[in-house]
Structure formats: structure tokens, C-alpha cells
Amino acid sequence: MPRQGAGELPDGIDPKILVLNGDIIDIWQFSKRYFPKSHTKVIRKVLKMIGKGTEVYYLTGNHDEALRKYAGFELSNFTIDNKLILEVDGKRHWFFHGDVYDVTMKNSKWLAKLGGKGYDILIIINRLVNNILEKMGREKMSFSKKVKQGVKKAVSFISDFEQTVAEIAAEKEFDVVCCGHIHQPVIKEMAFGGRKITYLNSGDWVESLTALEYTKGDWSLYVHPVSKASRQQVVASEEEEEGGIEWPDGKVISFPSI
């Protein structure tokens, strides 16, 4: 069903529903002078899917928050919104990016943007080091992932992203909750108040190179190969967040079993 994944979308992907769960276009860092052909190919691939009848949902995140004023926009089988509710094989699914529960984004947006620039610099340095490691025949490493894991331990007393999201999902009687934002790909079962919740996080297209896929009644985590010798390691962890969300009726779609 939905996939938000790594790099160019292979020609073999032909989903019935595609959910792009926020931060697809980094408007914070957007520049008309820099838009690689590879990025254009991804957009063309998504447009081709729309033309073939795939239902595409673009859910807004903090880096593309400028699109939030267009929430509710629909054009044929393409929709922009802030959240999505789907009924999939009898289970209620809640999709959203996740930044609404991030205390940093809600109260210190300037700090988050400053951190975003540092993150970009970190990625550039990481690429240079990985080029050297690859030439030496050694496994690549992720600086930014290691830094984020250390920071998360330091601020873990503030809140637990996964716990918060899953608890709210249980209160709202959802069966499955799917988000992004914290860049930690995982599929896990959690329980609150006697209700079992499946928590999903898709990771990202930059470090983890991961996507979530729903086929034949099950969710799975796709990990794109990093090199011939290795795959990027998938790490599940915690992130800081807090807050609430308005709950008008979401769009509910029945997606029958295959």
C-alpha cells in the first residue's frame, strides 16, 4: 500500500495508495538554483502514479509547513492534508508527520531551524568521510544518527515520542499509528489501557533509506541497500514531543483485503 522510501522510486512499485508523510520538499532550505534531476525524477514518478490511478496523499510536516494552508486540497486522486485516517482490513489507521508533538517545534521554531542548518553541514561532512571509507573498503557510518541518539538520551526526561503518540492513538480508538519526523524506522506493538496499538515509523530517505509497505495484510519495513557489502542499519529509539491536535472528522477510506 503506502511506501515512503529511498531515493528514486523503482519502476516495479505500483501501489494502490501512496502516503507521503511530511518533509518531502524541504522548504526551509529550498533554492531555485538547486534542484537535481534525480529529485525531478521522483516527482515525475509520483505524477505518473497519480495518472495511473494511485491515490496519493501528501501529509504536511514541519519542513514543508507552508503547504499546511492548503490542507484539504484535492485534485482527482491527489490530496494535501495534515493527517489521514484509513480503515485498512478492518483496522483504523492514523497517519501524520509527528512534529505537532515536538516541544522544540511548537515553542522554539528558530532553534529547530538553526539545528536544521547544522544537520545539513553534518550530512555533508558525513558524505565526505563515507566516500573515503568506501574507497578503503570499509562500512559506511552515520554521524548524524549517532549525534541524534546521544541528544535523545539527554532530553529523554522531557517526553517520549512513541509513548505519547501510541497513548493518544489508544484514546482515539485507533489500531495503528504511523508517523515520521524523528527519523527512527520501526514497527512495534504497544499496549495502553488494555488496547493494543501498532506503532509505525517510516524513517527517512536520507539516512535510514527506509519505507513502510503494506501487502497481504501485513506491514513491513523496507530497507534500501546502501552498498553491495552492507545495508544501512535500522535503529528504533525515542524522541521528544508534547502537545495535542484538533480532531475534526478525518477522511475514512475502506481498503478491502486482497
C-alpha positions as CSV (number, residue, x, y, z in Angstrom):
1,M,0.0,0.0,0.0
2,P,1.9,3.1,1.1
3,R,5.6,3.5,0.6
4,Q,7.7,6.5,1.6
5,G,11.2,5.3,0.6
6,A,14.7,5.8,-0.5
7,G,15.9,7.9,-3.5
8,E,14.4,7.1,-6.9
9,L,11.3,5.0,-6.8
10,P,11.8,1.8,-8.7
11,D,9.7,1.1,-11.8
12,G,8.3,-2.0,-10.1
13,I,6.4,-0.1,-7.4
14,D,2.7,0.1,-8.3
15,P,0.8,0.8,-5.0
16,K,-3.0,1.4,-4.7
17,I,-2.3,4.1,-2.1
18,L,0.9,6.1,-1.6
19,V,1.2,8.2,1.6
20,L,4.0,10.8,1.6
21,N,4.2,11.5,5.3
22,G,5.8,15.0,5.5
23,D,9.1,16.8,4.8
24,I,9.1,15.6,1.2
25,I,10.2,19.0,0.0
26,D,12.4,20.9,2.4
27,I,11.0,24.4,2.0
28,W,13.2,25.7,4.8
29,Q,16.3,25.0,2.6
30,F,14.6,25.3,-0.8
31,S,16.6,27.0,-3.5
32,K,15.5,27.5,-7.2
33,R,19.2,27.3,-8.1
34,Y,19.5,23.8,-6.8
35,F,17.0,21.1,-7.8
36,P,18.8,18.0,-9.0
37,K,17.5,15.9,-11.9
38,S,17.2,12.9,-9.5
39,H,14.7,14.9,-7.4
40,T,12.7,15.8,-10.5
41,K,12.6,12.1,-11.5
42,V,10.9,11.3,-8.1
43,I,8.3,14.0,-8.7
44,R,7.7,12.6,-12.2
45,K,7.3,9.1,-10.9
46,V,4.7,10.2,-8.3
47,L,2.8,12.2,-11.0
48,K,2.9,9.0,-13.2
49,M,1.4,7.1,-10.3
50,I,-1.4,9.6,-10.0
51,G,-2.1,9.4,-13.7
52,K,-2.4,5.6,-13.4
53,G,-4.9,5.9,-10.6
54,T,-2.9,5.6,-7.4
55,E,-4.4,7.5,-4.6
56,V,-1.6,9.8,-3.4
57,Y,-1.8,11.6,0.0
58,Y,0.7,14.4,0.7
59,L,0.7,14.9,4.5
60,T,2.5,18.0,5.6
61,G,5.5,18.1,8.0
62,N,7.5,20.9,9.7
63,H,9.9,21.4,6.8
64,D,7.0,21.8,4.3
65,E,4.7,23.5,6.7
66,A,4.0,26.3,4.2
67,L,1.7,23.7,2.5
68,R,-0.5,23.4,5.6
69,K,-2.6,26.4,4.4
70,Y,-3.7,24.1,1.6
71,A,-4.8,21.3,3.9
72,G,-7.9,19.7,2.4
73,F,-6.9,20.4,-1.2
74,E,-8.0,17.6,-3.6
75,L,-7.3,17.3,-7.3
76,S,-8.5,14.0,-8.8
77,N,-6.8,11.3,-6.7
78,F,-4.2,13.6,-5.2
79,T,-4.8,15.1,-1.7
80,I,-2.9,17.5,0.6
81,D,-3.7,17.3,4.3
82,N,-2.3,17.3,7.8
83,K,-3.4,13.9,8.8
84,L,-5.1,10.9,7.3
85,I,-7.4,8.2,8.7
86,L,-7.7,5.0,6.7
87,E,-9.7,1.8,7.5
88,V,-7.4,-1.0,6.3
89,D,-8.6,-4.5,6.5
90,G,-10.9,-3.6,9.4
91,K,-8.3,-1.7,11.4
92,R,-8.3,2.1,11.9
93,H,-5.0,3.6,10.8
94,W,-3.9,7.1,11.7
95,F,-1.2,8.7,9.6
96,F,0.5,12.0,10.4
97,H,4.1,13.5,10.3
98,G,4.6,13.9,14.1
99,D,6.0,17.4,14.6
100,V,2.8,18.6,16.4
101,Y,4.0,16.6,19.3
102,D,7.6,18.0,19.3
103,V,8.0,20.6,22.0
104,T,11.0,22.1,20.2
105,M,9.0,22.8,17.1
106,K,6.0,24.2,19.0
107,N,8.0,26.6,21.3
108,S,11.4,27.2,19.7
109,K,11.0,27.1,15.9
110,W,14.0,29.4,15.4
111,L,16.1,26.9,17.3
112,A,14.9,24.0,15.3
113,K,15.7,25.8,12.0
114,L,19.2,26.6,13.3
115,G,19.6,23.0,14.2
116,G,18.4,22.1,10.7
117,K,21.3,24.0,9.1
118,G,23.8,22.3,11.4
119,Y,22.3,18.9,10.4
120,D,22.9,19.7,6.7
121,I,26.5,20.5,7.4
122,L,26.8,17.3,9.4
123,I,25.4,15.3,6.4
124,I,28.0,16.9,4.0
125,I,30.9,16.0,6.3
126,N,29.4,12.5,6.7
127,R,29.3,12.1,2.9
128,L,33.0,13.1,2.6
129,V,34.0,10.6,5.2
130,N,31.9,7.8,3.7
131,N,33.5,8.4,0.3
132,I,36.9,7.8,1.9
133,L,35.6,4.7,3.9
134,E,34.0,3.3,0.7
135,K,37.3,3.6,-1.2
136,M,39.1,1.9,1.7
137,G,36.5,-1.0,1.5
138,R,35.1,-0.2,5.0
139,E,31.5,0.1,6.0
140,K,29.8,3.5,5.9
141,M,28.7,5.3,9.1
142,S,26.1,7.8,10.1
143,F,27.4,10.8,12.1
144,S,24.0,12.5,12.4
145,K,22.3,9.3,13.6
146,K,24.9,8.9,16.4
147,V,24.6,12.6,17.4
148,K,20.8,12.4,17.5
149,Q,20.9,9.2,19.6
150,G,23.1,11.0,22.1
151,V,20.9,14.1,22.2
152,K,17.8,11.9,22.7
153,K,19.3,10.4,25.8
154,A,20.0,13.8,27.2
155,V,16.4,15.1,26.7
156,S,14.6,11.8,27.4
157,F,13.2,13.2,30.6
158,I,11.1,15.7,28.7
159,S,8.9,13.2,26.9
160,D,8.8,10.0,24.9
161,F,7.6,10.5,21.4
162,E,6.5,6.9,20.8
163,Q,4.7,6.6,24.1
164,T,2.8,9.9,23.6
165,V,1.7,9.0,20.1
166,A,0.6,5.5,21.0
167,E,-1.3,6.6,24.1
168,I,-3.2,9.2,22.1
169,A,-3.9,6.7,19.4
170,A,-5.3,4.3,22.0
171,E,-7.5,7.1,23.5
172,K,-8.9,7.8,20.0
173,E,-9.5,4.1,19.4
174,F,-7.1,3.7,16.5
175,D,-5.4,0.3,15.9
176,V,-2.4,1.5,14.0
177,V,-0.5,4.8,14.1
178,C,2.1,5.8,11.5
179,C,4.4,8.8,11.6
180,G,7.8,10.1,10.6
181,H,9.6,13.2,12.0
182,I,12.0,11.6,14.4
183,H,13.8,9.6,11.6
184,Q,13.7,6.3,13.6
185,P,12.3,3.5,11.4
186,V,10.4,0.8,13.4
187,I,7.4,-1.4,13.7
188,K,6.4,-2.3,17.2
189,E,3.4,-3.4,19.3
190,M,2.5,-1.3,22.3
191,A,-0.4,-1.6,24.8
192,F,-2.3,1.1,26.7
193,G,-5.4,0.8,28.8
194,G,-5.9,-2.8,27.6
195,R,-5.8,-1.7,23.9
196,K,-3.0,-3.0,21.6
197,I,-1.5,-0.4,19.3
198,T,0.8,-1.0,16.3
199,Y,3.3,1.9,16.2
200,L,5.0,2.5,12.8
201,N,7.7,5.0,11.9
202,S,8.9,5.2,8.3
203,G,12.3,6.6,9.0
204,D,13.6,8.8,6.1
205,W,15.1,9.0,2.6
206,V,18.4,10.5,3.7
207,E,20.0,8.4,6.4
208,S,17.9,5.3,7.1
209,L,16.8,4.8,3.5
210,T,13.6,3.2,4.7
211,A,9.9,2.9,3.8
212,L,6.8,1.3,5.1
213,E,4.9,-1.2,2.9
214,Y,1.5,-2.8,3.4
215,T,0.9,-6.0,1.5
216,K,-1.2,-9.1,2.0
217,G,-2.5,-7.9,5.4
218,D,0.9,-7.1,7.0
219,W,3.1,-4.0,7.5
220,S,6.8,-4.4,6.7
221,L,9.9,-2.1,6.8
222,Y,11.7,-1.8,3.5
223,V,15.4,-1.0,3.8
224,H,17.2,0.2,0.7
225,P,20.6,-1.4,0.1
226,V,23.4,1.1,0.9
227,S,26.2,-0.9,-1.0
228,K,26.9,-4.3,-2.3
229,A,28.6,-5.2,1.0
230,S,26.1,-3.8,3.5
231,R,22.7,-2.3,4.3
232,Q,22.1,0.7,6.4
233,Q,21.3,-0.4,10.0
234,V,17.8,0.3,11.2
235,V,17.6,1.7,14.7
236,A,14.4,2.2,16.8
237,S,14.6,4.8,19.5
238,E,12.8,7.7,21.2
239,E,12.3,11.4,20.6
240,E,11.0,14.4,22.4
241,E,7.4,15.7,21.8
242,E,4.4,17.0,23.6
243,G,1.0,18.6,22.8
244,G,-2.4,17.9,21.2
245,I,-4.2,18.1,18.0
246,E,-7.6,19.2,16.8
247,W,-9.8,16.2,15.9
248,P,-12.3,17.1,13.2
249,D,-13.5,14.1,11.2
250,G,-10.8,12.6,9.1
251,K,-11.2,11.1,5.7
252,V,-12.0,7.4,6.1
253,I,-11.4,5.1,3.2
254,S,-12.2,1.4,3.2
255,F,-9.3,-0.6,1.8
256,P,-10.6,-4.2,1.3
257,S,-8.4,-7.3,1.8
258,I,-6.7,-8.7,-1.3
